[in-house]
């Protein structure tokens, strides 16, 4: 098969002939999309699932799962799939922003927990700690008893400082 455009003539190998015949049989909207790509001068950069996974820091099956869920545009190329690089980069930036927000939320939660450690337990919490201990929930009881111990130690340290200052 050969193709002629204006004064130019090109003989096609079997693969080129197959591509041209598929292009001629293609859906008109796909041809318009292809024309638009040619008018822009270059096709968008596509990534394999493995490349996208490396950029996103996830596994290849996760990339495929996200494509099925609609998080990424999936472009089948024969039996393979490709993803637009710009979309993959955008998703990476979104994930990075989300991770930063999660880290900040965790830091705030840790700070609140640390503040909570400075507060002596209420009598109701001490009763609950005793109940938890009897029921075998030692971790919950130990946390409350540890707060009580720290509060006692602070109180003792505070009273020792005031007595030595006198």
DSSP file (Angstrom, degrees, kcal/mol; ACC not computed):
  #  RESIDUE AA STRUCTURE BP1 BP2  ACC     N-H-->O    O-->H-N    N-H-->O    O-->H-N    TCO  KAPPA ALPHA  PHI   PSI    X-CA   Y-CA   Z-CA
    1    1 A X              0   0    0      0, 0.0    11,-3.2     0, 0.0     2,-0.3   0.000 360.0 360.0 360.0 146.3    0.0    0.0    0.0
    2    2 A X  E     -A   11   0A   0      9,-0.3     2,-0.4    15,-0.1     9,-0.2  -0.953 360.0-146.8-136.5 157.7    1.2    3.5   -0.7
    3    3 A X  E     -A   10   0A   0      7,-3.2     7,-3.1    -2,-0.3     2,-0.4  -0.974   8.3-163.6-127.1 138.5    0.0    7.0    0.3
    4    4 A X  E     +A    9   0A   0     -2,-0.4     2,-0.4     5,-0.2     5,-0.2  -0.985   9.5 176.5-124.8 130.8    0.2   10.1   -1.8
    5    5 A X  E >   -A    8   0A   0      3,-2.1     3,-2.3    -2,-0.4     2,-0.2  -0.957  66.7 -49.4-132.4 114.0   -0.2   13.6   -0.4
    6    6 A X  T 3  S-     0   0    0     -2,-0.4     0, 0.0     1,-0.3     0, 0.0  -0.439 124.5 -18.2  60.6-126.8    0.4   16.4   -2.9
    7    7 A X  T 3  S+     0   0    0     -2,-0.2     2,-0.3    -3,-0.1    -1,-0.3   0.528 119.0  98.3 -86.9  -7.3    3.7   15.7   -4.7
    8    8 A X  E <   -A    5   0A   0     -3,-2.3    -3,-2.1     2,-0.0     2,-0.4  -0.622  51.1-171.9 -89.3 140.9    4.8   13.3   -1.9
    9    9 A X  E     -A    4   0A   0     -2,-0.3     2,-0.4    -5,-0.2    -5,-0.2  -0.998   2.3-174.7-132.4 133.4    4.5    9.6   -2.3
   10   10 A X  E     -A    3   0A   0     -7,-3.1    -7,-3.2    -2,-0.4     2,-0.4  -0.990  17.6-145.0-135.5 127.1    5.2    7.0    0.5
   11   11 A X  E     -A    2   0A   0     -2,-0.4     2,-0.3    -9,-0.2    -9,-0.3  -0.762  25.2-143.5 -86.3 133.9    5.2    3.2    0.4
   12   12 A X        -     0   0    0    -11,-3.2     2,-0.1    -2,-0.4    -2,-0.0  -0.761   3.4-132.8-101.6 143.0    3.9    1.7    3.6
   13   13 A X     >  -     0   0    0     -2,-0.3     4,-2.7     1,-0.1     5,-0.2  -0.334  44.8 -89.4 -77.3 173.5    5.1   -1.4    5.3
   14   14 A X  H  > S+     0   0    0      1,-0.2     4,-2.2     2,-0.2     5,-0.1   0.880 129.1  49.1 -55.7 -40.9    2.4   -3.9    6.5
   15   15 A X  H  > S+     0   0    0      2,-0.2     4,-2.3     1,-0.2    -1,-0.2   0.927 112.0  48.2 -66.4 -42.8    2.0   -2.2    9.9
   16   16 A X  H  > S+     0   0    0      1,-0.2     4,-2.5     2,-0.2    -2,-0.2   0.899 111.1  51.3 -62.0 -41.0    1.7    1.3    8.3
   17   17 A X  H  X S+     0   0    0     -4,-2.7     4,-2.3     1,-0.2    -1,-0.2   0.901 109.9  49.5 -62.8 -40.5   -0.9   -0.1    5.9
   18   18 A X  H  X S+     0   0    0     -4,-2.2     4,-2.4    -5,-0.2    -2,-0.2   0.910 110.9  49.9 -65.1 -41.5   -2.9   -1.6    8.8
   19   19 A X  H  X S+     0   0    0     -4,-2.3     4,-2.4     2,-0.2    -2,-0.2   0.917 111.0  48.5 -63.2 -44.2   -2.8    1.7   10.7
   20   20 A X  H  X S+     0   0    0     -4,-2.5     4,-2.2     2,-0.2    -1,-0.2   0.916 111.9  49.0 -63.7 -42.8   -4.0    3.7    7.7
   21   21 A X  H  X S+     0   0    0     -4,-2.3     4,-1.3     1,-0.2    -1,-0.2   0.902 112.2  48.6 -65.2 -39.0   -6.8    1.3    7.0
   22   22 A X  H  X S+     0   0    0     -4,-2.4     4,-0.7     1,-0.2    -1,-0.2   0.896 110.4  52.1 -64.7 -39.6   -7.9    1.4   10.7
   23   23 A X  H >< S+     0   0    0     -4,-2.4     3,-0.7     1,-0.2    -2,-0.2   0.891 108.2  50.6 -63.7 -39.8   -7.7    5.2   10.6
   24   24 A X  H 3< S+     0   0    0     -4,-2.2    -1,-0.2     1,-0.2    -2,-0.2   0.800 113.7  45.4 -68.5 -27.9  -10.0    5.3    7.5
   25   25 A X  H 3< S+     0   0    0     -4,-1.3    -1,-0.2    -5,-0.2    -2,-0.2   0.504  92.7 117.4 -89.9  -5.6  -12.5    3.0    9.3
   26   26 A X  S << S-     0   0    0     -4,-0.7     2,-0.1    -3,-0.7    -3,-0.1  -0.124  77.5 -89.1 -68.4 159.0  -12.4    5.0   12.5
   27   27 A X    >>  -     0   0    0      1,-0.1     4,-1.9     4,-0.0     3,-0.5  -0.392  36.6-122.2 -61.4 138.8  -15.2    6.9   14.1
   28   28 A X  H 3> S+     0   0    0      1,-0.2     4,-2.2     2,-0.2     5,-0.2   0.849 111.9  54.7 -56.7 -36.3  -15.5   10.5   12.9
   29   29 A X  H 3> S+     0   0    0      1,-0.2     4,-2.0     2,-0.2    -1,-0.2   0.882 107.4  50.5 -66.7 -34.8  -15.2   11.9   16.4
   30   30 A X  H <> S+     0   0    0     -3,-0.5     4,-2.4     2,-0.2    -1,-0.2   0.881 108.9  51.9 -67.4 -37.6  -11.9   10.0   16.9
   31   31 A X  H  X S+     0   0    0     -4,-1.9     4,-2.6     2,-0.2    -2,-0.2   0.894 108.5  50.7 -64.9 -39.0  -10.6   11.3   13.5
   32   32 A X  H  X S+     0   0    0     -4,-2.2     4,-2.4     2,-0.2    -2,-0.2   0.905 110.7  49.5 -63.8 -40.4  -11.4   14.9   14.7
   33   33 A X  H  X S+     0   0    0     -4,-2.0     4,-2.0     2,-0.2    -2,-0.2   0.913 111.5  48.6 -62.9 -42.7   -9.5   14.2   17.9
   34   34 A X  H  X S+     0   0    0     -4,-2.4     4,-2.2     2,-0.2    -2,-0.2   0.900 110.6  51.0 -64.5 -41.7   -6.6   12.9   15.9
   35   35 A X  H  X S+     0   0    0     -4,-2.6     4,-2.5     1,-0.2    -2,-0.2   0.905 108.0  52.6 -61.4 -42.3   -6.7   15.9   13.7
   36   36 A X  H  X S+     0   0    0     -4,-2.4     4,-1.7     1,-0.2    -1,-0.2   0.891 108.4  50.8 -62.4 -39.4   -6.7   18.2   16.7
   37   37 A X  H  X S+     0   0    0     -4,-2.0     4,-0.7     1,-0.2     5,-0.5   0.914 110.8  48.1 -63.5 -42.5   -3.6   16.4   18.0
   38   38 A X  H >< S+     0   0    0     -4,-2.2     3,-0.6     1,-0.2    -2,-0.2   0.878 109.0  54.1 -66.0 -36.9   -1.8   16.8   14.7
   39   39 A X  H 3< S+     0   0    0     -4,-2.5    -1,-0.2     1,-0.2    -2,-0.2   0.844 103.5  56.2 -65.8 -33.4   -2.8   20.5   14.6
   40   40 A X  H 3< S-     0   0    0     -4,-1.7    -1,-0.2    -5,-0.2    -2,-0.2   0.686 113.2-121.2 -72.8 -17.0   -1.2   21.1   18.0
   41   41 A X  S << S+     0   0    0     -4,-0.7     2,-0.3    -3,-0.6    -3,-0.1   0.070  81.4  38.4 101.7 -25.7    2.0   19.7   16.7
   42   42 A X  S    S-     0   0    0     -5,-0.5     2,-0.1     3,-0.0    -2,-0.1  -0.993  78.3-112.0-156.4 151.0    2.5   16.8   19.1
   43   43 A X        -     0   0    0     -2,-0.3     3,-0.1     1,-0.1    -9,-0.0  -0.447  48.7 -91.8 -77.0 154.2    0.4   14.2   20.9
   44   44 A X        -     0   0    0     -2,-0.1     2,-0.4     1,-0.1    -1,-0.1  -0.317  48.4 -99.6 -64.3 153.0    0.0   14.4   24.6
   45   45 A X        -     0   0    0     -3,-0.1    40,-3.1    39,-0.0    41,-0.4  -0.608  42.7-160.4 -78.2 127.4    2.6   12.4   26.6
   46   46 A X  E     -B   84   0B   0     -2,-0.4     2,-0.4    38,-0.2    38,-0.2  -0.787   2.5-151.6-109.9 152.0    1.3    9.1   27.7
   47   47 A X  E     -B   83   0B   0     36,-2.7    36,-2.4    -2,-0.3     2,-0.1  -0.927  15.0-123.6-123.3 146.8    2.5    6.9   30.5
   48   48 A X  E  >  -B   82   0B   0     -2,-0.4     4,-2.8    34,-0.2     5,-0.2  -0.371  37.0-104.0 -75.2 164.7    2.4    3.1   30.9
   49   49 A X  H  > S+     0   0    0     32,-0.5     4,-2.4     1,-0.2     5,-0.1   0.880 123.9  52.3 -57.8 -36.8    0.8    1.8   34.1
   50   50 A X  H  > S+     0   0    0      2,-0.2     4,-2.0     1,-0.2    -1,-0.2   0.916 110.7  46.1 -66.1 -43.0    4.3    1.0   35.5
   51   51 A X  H  > S+     0   0    0      2,-0.2     4,-2.2     1,-0.2    -2,-0.2   0.927 113.7  48.8 -65.3 -44.2    5.5    4.6   34.8
   52   52 A X  H  X S+     0   0    0     -4,-2.8     4,-2.5     1,-0.2    -2,-0.2   0.906 110.1  52.2 -61.4 -41.2    2.3    6.1   36.3
   53   53 A X  H  X>S+     0   0    0     -4,-2.4     5,-1.9    -5,-0.2     4,-1.5   0.901 109.1  50.0 -61.8 -41.2    2.7    3.8   39.4
   54   54 A X  H  <5S+     0   0    0     -4,-2.0    -1,-0.2     2,-0.2    -2,-0.2   0.909 112.5  46.5 -64.9 -42.0    6.3    5.0   39.8
   55   55 A X  H  <5S+     0   0    0     -4,-2.2    -2,-0.2     1,-0.2    -1,-0.2   0.896 118.1  42.3 -66.2 -40.2    5.4    8.6   39.6
   56   56 A X  H  <5S-     0   0    0     -4,-2.5    -1,-0.2    -5,-0.2    -2,-0.2   0.640 106.4-125.3 -83.1 -14.9    2.4    8.2   42.0
   57   57 A X  T  <5S+     0   0    0     -4,-1.5     2,-0.2     1,-0.3    -3,-0.2   0.838  73.7 106.6  73.2  32.4    4.3    5.9   44.4
   58   58 A X  S   <S-     0   0    0     -5,-1.9    -1,-0.3    -6,-0.2     2,-0.1  -0.743  74.9 -84.0-130.1 178.6    1.8    3.1   44.2
   59   59 A X     >  -     0   0    0     -2,-0.2     4,-1.6     1,-0.1     3,-0.2  -0.443  36.4-112.8 -83.6 161.6    1.6   -0.3   42.6
   60   60 A X  H  > S+     0   0    0      1,-0.2     4,-2.2     2,-0.2     5,-0.2   0.905 117.6  55.3 -59.4 -43.8    0.6   -0.9   39.0
   61   61 A X  H  > S+     0   0    0      1,-0.2     4,-2.5     2,-0.2    -1,-0.2   0.852 104.8  54.5 -60.4 -31.1   -2.7   -2.7   40.1
   62   62 A X  H  > S+     0   0    0     -3,-0.2     4,-2.7     2,-0.2    -1,-0.2   0.915 106.9  50.1 -66.6 -41.5   -3.6    0.4   42.1
   63   63 A X  H  X S+     0   0    0     -4,-1.6     4,-2.1     2,-0.2    -2,-0.2   0.928 112.4  47.4 -60.7 -44.8   -3.2    2.6   39.0
   64   64 A X  H  X S+     0   0    0     -4,-2.2     4,-2.2     2,-0.2    -2,-0.2   0.909 112.2  50.0 -62.8 -42.4   -5.4    0.2   37.0
   65   65 A X  H  X S+     0   0    0     -4,-2.5     4,-1.8     1,-0.2    -2,-0.2   0.910 109.9  50.4 -63.3 -42.7   -8.0    0.2   39.8
   66   66 A X  H  X>S+     0   0    0     -4,-2.7     5,-2.6     1,-0.2     6,-0.7   0.875 108.9  52.3 -63.6 -37.1   -8.0    4.0   39.9
   67   67 A X  H ><5S+     0   0    0     -4,-2.1     3,-1.0     4,-0.2    -1,-0.2   0.920 109.4  48.8 -64.7 -42.8   -8.5    4.1   36.2
   68   68 A X  H 3<5S+     0   0    0     -4,-2.2    -1,-0.2     1,-0.2    -2,-0.2   0.849 110.6  51.8 -63.8 -32.9  -11.5    1.8   36.5
   69   69 A X  H 3<5S-     0   0    0     -4,-1.8    -1,-0.2    -5,-0.2    -2,-0.2   0.550 120.6-110.5 -81.2  -7.9  -12.8    4.0   39.3
   70   70 A X  T <<5S+     0   0    0     -3,-1.0    -3,-0.2    -4,-0.6    -2,-0.1   0.543  85.9 119.2  92.6   7.4  -12.5    7.1   37.0
   71   71 A X  S   <S+     0   0    0     -5,-2.6     2,-0.3    -6,-0.2    -4,-0.2   0.778  81.4  30.3 -73.9 -25.9   -9.6    8.8   38.9
   72   72 A X  S    S-     0   0    0     -6,-0.7     2,-0.5    -9,-0.1    -2,-0.3  -0.972  86.6-113.9-132.4 145.8   -7.4    8.6   35.8
   73   73 A X        -     0   0    0     -2,-0.3     2,-0.6    11,-0.1    11,-0.5  -0.687  32.3-152.7 -77.7 128.6   -8.2    8.6   32.1
   74   74 A X        -     0   0    0     -2,-0.5     2,-0.7    -7,-0.2     9,-0.2  -0.914   9.3-167.7-108.5 121.0   -7.4    5.2   30.6
   75   75 A X  E     -C   82   0B   0      7,-3.1     7,-1.8    -2,-0.6     2,-0.2  -0.903  15.7-143.2-110.5 105.3   -6.5    5.1   26.9
   76   76 A X  E     -C   81   0B   0     -2,-0.7     2,-0.4     5,-0.2     5,-0.3  -0.463  15.8-173.8 -67.6 136.0   -6.4    1.5   25.6
   77   77 A X  E >   -C   80   0B   0      3,-3.3     3,-2.1    -2,-0.2     2,-0.4  -0.856  65.7 -57.7-128.9  93.8   -3.6    1.0   23.0
   78   78 A X  T 3  S-     0   0    0     -2,-0.4    -2,-0.0     1,-0.3     0, 0.0  -0.585 120.1 -21.5  66.2-123.1   -4.2   -2.5   21.7
   79   79 A X  T 3  S+     0   0    0     -2,-0.4    -1,-0.3    -3,-0.1     2,-0.2   0.409 129.3  81.2 -95.5   1.3   -4.1   -4.8   24.8
   80   80 A X  E <   - C   0  77B   0     -3,-2.1    -3,-3.3   -32,-0.0     2,-0.4  -0.563  69.5-137.3-102.7 168.0   -2.1   -2.1   26.8
   81   81 A X  E     - C   0  76B   0     -5,-0.3   -32,-0.5    -2,-0.2     2,-0.3  -0.956  13.5-166.5-127.2 146.5   -3.3    0.9   28.6
   82   82 A X  E     -BC  48  75B   0     -7,-1.8    -7,-3.1    -2,-0.4     2,-0.4  -0.951   5.3-154.4-132.1 152.5   -1.8    4.4   28.7
   83   83 A X  E     -B   47   0B   0    -36,-2.4   -36,-2.7    -2,-0.3     2,-0.2  -0.975  30.4-104.1-128.1 138.8   -2.5    7.4   31.0
   84   84 A X  E  >  -B   46   0B   0    -11,-0.5     4,-2.2    -2,-0.4   -38,-0.2  -0.419  24.2-139.7 -64.5 130.2   -2.0   11.1   30.2
   85   85 A X  H  > S+     0   0    0    -40,-3.1     4,-2.9     1,-0.2     5,-0.2   0.895 101.5  55.5 -57.5 -42.5    1.2   12.4   32.0
   86   86 A X  H  > S+     0   0    0    -41,-0.4     4,-2.2     1,-0.2    -1,-0.2   0.895 109.0  47.4 -60.1 -40.2   -0.5   15.7   32.9
   87   87 A X  H  > S+     0   0    0     -3,-0.2     4,-2.5     2,-0.2    -1,-0.2   0.904 111.9  49.5 -67.1 -41.7   -3.3   13.8   34.6
   88   88 A X  H  X S+     0   0    0     -4,-2.2     4,-2.2     2,-0.2    -2,-0.2   0.922 112.2  48.1 -63.0 -44.1   -0.9   11.6   36.5
   89   89 A X  H  X S+     0   0    0     -4,-2.9     4,-2.3     2,-0.2    -2,-0.2   0.890 111.2  51.1 -63.8 -39.8    1.2   14.6   37.6
   90   90 A X  H  X S+     0   0    0     -4,-2.2     4,-2.4    -5,-0.2    -2,-0.2   0.919 110.4  48.5 -63.4 -44.0   -2.0   16.4   38.7
   91   91 A X  H  X S+     0   0    0     -4,-2.5     4,-2.6     2,-0.2    -2,-0.2   0.883 109.7  53.1 -63.3 -38.5   -3.1   13.3   40.8
   92   92 A X  H  X S+     0   0    0     -4,-2.2     4,-2.3     2,-0.2    -2,-0.2   0.922 109.9  47.8 -62.2 -43.8    0.4   13.2   42.3
   93   93 A X  H  X S+     0   0    0     -4,-2.3     4,-2.4     2,-0.2    -2,-0.2   0.901 111.7  50.2 -64.6 -40.9    0.1   16.8   43.4
   94   94 A X  H  X S+     0   0    0     -4,-2.4     4,-2.5     1,-0.2    -2,-0.2   0.923 111.4  48.4 -61.2 -44.7   -3.4   16.2   44.8
   95   95 A X  H  X S+     0   0    0     -4,-2.6     4,-2.5     1,-0.2    -2,-0.2   0.881 110.8  50.9 -64.9 -37.8   -2.1   13.2   46.8
   96   96 A X  H  X S+     0   0    0     -4,-2.3     4,-2.2     2,-0.2    -1,-0.2   0.916 111.4  47.5 -65.8 -42.6    0.8   15.2   48.1
   97   97 A X  H  X S+     0   0    0     -4,-2.4     4,-2.3     2,-0.2    -2,-0.2   0.906 113.0  49.1 -64.4 -41.3   -1.5   18.0   49.2
   98   98 A X  H  X S+     0   0    0     -4,-2.5     4,-2.4     2,-0.2    -2,-0.2   0.906 110.4  50.4 -64.3 -42.1   -3.8   15.5   50.9
   99   99 A X  H  X S+     0   0    0     -4,-2.5     4,-2.4     2,-0.2    -2,-0.2   0.895 110.0  50.6 -64.0 -39.5   -0.9   13.8   52.6
  100  100 A X  H  X S+     0   0    0     -4,-2.2     4,-2.3     2,-0.2    -2,-0.2   0.914 110.9  48.7 -64.3 -42.0    0.4   17.2   53.9
  101  101 A X  H  X S+     0   0    0     -4,-2.3     4,-2.4     1,-0.2    -2,-0.2   0.898 111.3  50.3 -64.1 -39.8   -3.1   18.0   55.3
  102  102 A X  H  X S+     0   0    0     -4,-2.4     4,-2.4     2,-0.2    -2,-0.2   0.901 109.4  51.0 -64.8 -40.3   -3.3   14.6   56.9
  103  103 A X  H  X S+     0   0    0     -4,-2.4     4,-2.3     2,-0.2    -2,-0.2   0.916 110.7  48.8 -62.7 -42.3    0.1   15.1   58.5
  104  104 A X  H  X S+     0   0    0     -4,-2.3     4,-2.4     2,-0.2    -2,-0.2   0.911 111.1  49.8 -63.7 -42.0   -1.0   18.5   59.9
  105  105 A X  H  X S+     0   0    0     -4,-2.4     4,-2.4     1,-0.2    -1,-0.2   0.896 110.8  50.0 -63.2 -39.8   -4.2   17.0   61.3
  106  106 A X  H  X S+     0   0    0     -4,-2.4     4,-2.7     2,-0.2    -1,-0.2   0.897 109.5  51.1 -65.8 -39.7   -2.2   14.2   62.9
  107  107 A X  H  X S+     0   0    0     -4,-2.3     4,-2.4     2,-0.2    -2,-0.2   0.915 110.6  48.7 -63.6 -42.1    0.2   16.8   64.5
  108  108 A X  H  X S+     0   0    0     -4,-2.4     4,-2.6     2,-0.2    -2,-0.2   0.920 111.6  49.7 -62.4 -42.4   -2.8   18.7   65.9
  109  109 A X  H  X S+     0   0    0     -4,-2.4     4,-2.5     1,-0.2    -2,-0.2   0.908 111.1  49.1 -63.2 -41.6   -4.3   15.5   67.3
  110  110 A X  H  X S+     0   0    0     -4,-2.7     4,-2.5     2,-0.2    -1,-0.2   0.901 111.0  50.3 -63.8 -39.7   -1.0   14.6   68.9
  111  111 A X  H  X S+     0   0    0     -4,-2.4     4,-2.3     2,-0.2    -2,-0.2   0.913 111.4  48.0 -64.5 -42.2   -0.7   18.1   70.4
  112  112 A X  H  X S+     0   0    0     -4,-2.6     4,-2.3     2,-0.2    -2,-0.2   0.900 111.8  50.1 -64.2 -39.9   -4.3   17.8   71.8
  113  113 A X  H  X S+     0   0    0     -4,-2.5     4,-1.6     2,-0.2    -2,-0.2   0.899 109.5  51.1 -65.0 -39.5   -3.5   14.4   73.2
  114  114 A X  H  X S+     0   0    0     -4,-2.5     4,-0.8     2,-0.2    -2,-0.2   0.905 110.0  49.5 -64.8 -40.2   -0.3   15.8   74.8
  115  115 A X  H >< S+     0   0    0     -4,-2.3     3,-0.9     1,-0.2     4,-0.4   0.903 108.3  54.2 -62.3 -39.6   -2.4   18.6   76.3
  116  116 A X  H >< S+     0   0    0     -4,-2.3     3,-1.2     1,-0.3    -1,-0.2   0.831 100.5  60.4 -63.2 -32.5   -4.8   16.0   77.6
  117  117 A X  H 3< S+     0   0    0     -4,-1.6    -1,-0.3     1,-0.3    -2,-0.2   0.775  99.7  56.5 -66.8 -24.9   -1.9   14.2   79.2
  118  118 A X  T << S+     0   0    0     -3,-0.9     2,-0.5    -4,-0.8    -1,-0.3   0.563  91.7  86.2 -82.1  -7.6   -1.3   17.3   81.4
  119  119 A X  S <  S-     0   0    0     -3,-1.2    32,-0.1    -4,-0.4     3,-0.1  -0.818  83.6-124.3 -96.2 124.8   -4.9   17.2   82.7
  120  120 A X        -     0   0    0     -2,-0.5    28,-0.1     1,-0.1    -2,-0.1  -0.366  36.5 -99.9 -64.0 146.9   -5.5   15.0   85.7
  121  121 A X        -     0   0    0     23,-0.3    -1,-0.1    -4,-0.1     2,-0.1  -0.340  36.2-116.3 -67.1 148.7   -8.2   12.4   85.2
  122  122 A X     >  -     0   0    0      1,-0.1     4,-2.1    -3,-0.1     5,-0.2  -0.361  28.6-105.6 -75.5 162.7  -11.7   13.1   86.6
  123  123 A X  H  > S+     0   0    0      1,-0.2     4,-2.4     2,-0.2     5,-0.2   0.889 123.8  54.6 -56.4 -38.4  -13.1   10.9   89.3
  124  124 A X  H  > S+     0   0    0      1,-0.2     4,-2.4     2,-0.2    -1,-0.2   0.896 107.3  50.0 -63.2 -39.0  -15.5    9.4   86.7
  125  125 A X  H  > S+     0   0    0      2,-0.2     4,-2.3     1,-0.2    -1,-0.2   0.872 109.3  51.5 -66.3 -36.2  -12.4    8.5   84.5
  126  126 A X  H  X S+     0   0    0     -4,-2.1     4,-2.1     2,-0.2    -2,-0.2   0.904 110.3  48.6 -66.5 -40.2  -10.7    6.9   87.5
  127  127 A X  H  X S+     0   0    0     -4,-2.4     4,-2.2     2,-0.2    -2,-0.2   0.926 112.0  49.3 -63.0 -43.9  -13.8    4.8   88.2
  128  128 A X  H  X S+     0   0    0     -4,-2.4     4,-2.8     1,-0.2    -2,-0.2   0.875 108.3  54.1 -62.7 -37.3  -13.9    3.9   84.5
  129  129 A X  H  X S+     0   0    0     -4,-2.3     4,-2.3     2,-0.2    -1,-0.2   0.908 108.2  49.0 -63.2 -41.8  -10.2    2.9   84.7
  130  130 A X  H  X S+     0   0    0     -4,-2.1     4,-2.1     2,-0.2    -2,-0.2   0.910 112.6  47.8 -62.9 -41.7  -10.9    0.6   87.6
  131  131 A X  H  X S+     0   0    0     -4,-2.2     4,-1.9     2,-0.2    -2,-0.2   0.915 111.4  50.6 -63.8 -43.5  -13.8   -1.0   85.6
  132  132 A X  H  <>S+     0   0    0     -4,-2.8     5,-2.9     1,-0.2     4,-0.4   0.886 109.6  51.4 -62.0 -39.1  -11.5   -1.3   82.6
  133  133 A X  H ><5S+     0   0    0     -4,-2.3     3,-1.1     1,-0.2    -1,-0.2   0.917 109.8  48.7 -65.4 -43.1   -8.8   -3.0   84.7
  134  134 A X  H 3<5S+     0   0    0     -4,-2.1    -1,-0.2     1,-0.3    -2,-0.2   0.834 111.1  51.3 -64.8 -31.7  -11.3   -5.5   86.1
  135  135 A X  T 3<5S-     0   0    0     -4,-1.9    -1,-0.3    -5,-0.2    -2,-0.2   0.462 120.8-107.8 -85.8  -1.0  -12.6   -6.3   82.6
  136  136 A X  T < 5S+     0   0    0     -3,-1.1     2,-1.6    -4,-0.4     3,-0.2   0.550  79.4 131.3  89.0   6.7   -9.1   -6.9   81.3
  137  137 A X     >< +     0   0    0     -5,-2.9     4,-1.7     1,-0.2    -1,-0.2  -0.566  24.2 161.1 -90.5  73.2   -8.8   -3.7   79.3
  138  138 A X  H  >  +     0   0    0     -2,-1.6     4,-3.3     1,-0.2     5,-0.2   0.836  62.5  59.4 -68.5 -34.8   -5.4   -2.9   80.7
  139  139 A X  H  > S+     0   0    0     -3,-0.2     4,-1.9     2,-0.2    -1,-0.2   0.929 108.1  45.8 -62.2 -44.3   -4.3   -0.4   78.0
  140  140 A X  H  > S+     0   0    0      1,-0.2     4,-1.5     2,-0.2    -1,-0.2   0.923 116.3  46.1 -63.9 -43.4   -7.2    1.9   78.6
  141  141 A X  H  X S+     0   0    0     -4,-1.7     4,-2.8     1,-0.2     5,-0.2   0.919 110.4  52.9 -65.4 -43.9   -6.8    1.7   82.4
  142  142 A X  H  X S+     0   0    0     -4,-3.3     4,-2.5     1,-0.2    -1,-0.2   0.861 105.2  55.1 -61.9 -36.1   -3.0    2.2   82.2
  143  143 A X  H  X S+     0   0    0     -4,-1.9     4,-1.7    -5,-0.2    -1,-0.2   0.923 112.2  42.5 -63.8 -43.3   -3.4    5.4   80.1
  144  144 A X  H  X S+     0   0    0     -4,-1.5     4,-2.2     2,-0.2   -23,-0.3   0.918 114.9  49.6 -70.2 -42.5   -5.7    6.9   82.8
  145  145 A X  H  X S+     0   0    0     -4,-2.8     4,-2.5     1,-0.2    -2,-0.2   0.865 108.7  54.2 -64.0 -34.5   -3.6    5.8   85.7
  146  146 A X  H  X S+     0   0    0     -4,-2.5     4,-2.6    -5,-0.2    -1,-0.2   0.900 107.5  50.1 -65.7 -40.0   -0.5    7.2   83.9
  147  147 A X  H  X S+     0   0    0     -4,-1.7     4,-2.5     2,-0.2    -2,-0.2   0.919 111.1  49.1 -62.1 -42.8   -2.2   10.6   83.6
  148  148 A X  H  X S+     0   0    0     -4,-2.2     4,-2.5     1,-0.2    -2,-0.2   0.911 111.3  49.7 -63.3 -41.6   -3.0   10.4   87.3
  149  149 A X  H  X S+     0   0    0     -4,-2.5     4,-2.6     2,-0.2    -2,-0.2   0.921 111.6  47.8 -63.5 -44.3    0.6    9.5   88.2
  150  150 A X  H  X S+     0   0    0     -4,-2.6     4,-2.6     2,-0.2     5,-0.2   0.908 111.5  50.7 -63.1 -41.1    1.9   12.4   86.0
  151  151 A X  H  X S+     0   0    0     -4,-2.5     4,-2.5     2,-0.2    -2,-0.2   0.916 111.6  48.0 -63.2 -41.9   -0.6   14.8   87.7
  152  152 A X  H  X S+     0   0    0     -4,-2.5     4,-2.9     2,-0.2    -2,-0.2   0.915 111.6  50.3 -63.1 -42.9    0.5   13.6   91.1
  153  153 A X  H  X S+     0   0    0     -4,-2.6     4,-2.7     2,-0.2    -2,-0.2   0.902 111.9  47.1 -63.4 -41.4    4.2   14.0   90.2
  154  154 A X  H  X S+     0   0    0     -4,-2.6     4,-2.6     2,-0.2    -1,-0.2   0.917 112.5  49.5 -65.2 -42.9    3.6   17.6   88.9
  155  155 A X  H  X S+     0   0    0     -4,-2.5     4,-2.4     2,-0.2    -2,-0.2   0.918 113.1  47.0 -62.3 -43.1    1.7   18.4   92.0
  156  156 A X  H  X S+     0   0    0     -4,-2.9     4,-2.3     2,-0.2    -2,-0.2   0.917 113.0  48.6 -64.3 -43.5    4.5   17.0   94.2
  157  157 A X  H  X S+     0   0    0     -4,-2.7     4,-1.9     1,-0.2    -2,-0.2   0.886 112.1  50.0 -63.9 -38.7    7.1   18.9   92.2
  158  158 A X  H  X S+     0   0    0     -4,-2.6     4,-2.0     2,-0.2    -2,-0.2   0.910 112.1  45.9 -66.9 -43.2    5.1   22.1   92.4
  159  159 A X  H  X S+     0   0    0     -4,-2.4     4,-2.1     1,-0.2    -2,-0.2   0.854 111.0  53.7 -70.8 -32.9    4.7   21.8   96.2
  160  160 A X  H  X S+     0   0    0     -4,-2.3     4,-1.8     2,-0.2    -1,-0.2   0.889 109.0  49.5 -66.5 -38.3    8.4   20.9   96.6
  161  161 A X  H  X S+     0   0    0     -4,-1.9     4,-1.5     1,-0.2    -2,-0.2   0.903 111.5  47.8 -66.3 -40.5    9.4   24.1   94.7
  162  162 A X  H  X S+     0   0    0     -4,-2.0     4,-0.8     1,-0.2    -2,-0.2   0.868 111.7  50.0 -70.3 -34.2    7.1   26.3   96.8
  163  163 A X  H  < S+     0   0    0     -4,-2.1    -1,-0.2     1,-0.2    -2,-0.2   0.849 112.1  47.1 -72.7 -32.5    8.4   24.8  100.1
  164  164 A X  H  < S+     0   0    0     -4,-1.8    -1,-0.2     1,-0.2    -2,-0.2   0.776 107.9  57.4 -77.2 -25.3   12.1   25.3   99.1
  165  165 A X  H  <        0   0    0     -4,-1.5    -1,-0.2     1,-0.2    -2,-0.2   0.735 360.0 360.0 -74.7 -22.0   11.3   28.9   98.0
  166  166 A X     <        0   0    0     -4,-0.8    -1,-0.2    -3,-0.2    -2,-0.2   0.478 360.0 360.0 -77.5 360.0   10.0   29.7  101.5
